């Protein structure tokens, strides 16, 4: 299954972002194709380190705010 998780303030690296990244990690490790969608580009290495997750199977996608 393809799953998209939208996180408007992903770059803030707060509690909601911890939940979003943990969900993405869990779903991707269960065999789903997962994308985290954000308004701005976020460095994957910083995101993984700060949130304590493995996002190697997750695609980070940017949809700029209009």
Phi, psi and omega in degrees: 000142177264127185232133175247132177243118182267128177227099185300322183247044183305324183291347179285339176054044180260200184294319178296325179288328175297316179297314182298316182289325177293319176298316181299315179300310182298314180294321180292324179286344176270005175099004179273153174271113189242136174237135169259125184251129182223165179281334182229157179287136179235136179293122183299319181296317178295317180300312180297316182294312182295320183270347179068040182232163175252109181252025182297335179258007183252138177265130175263122183239140180251127171242097183303144176291139182253000000 
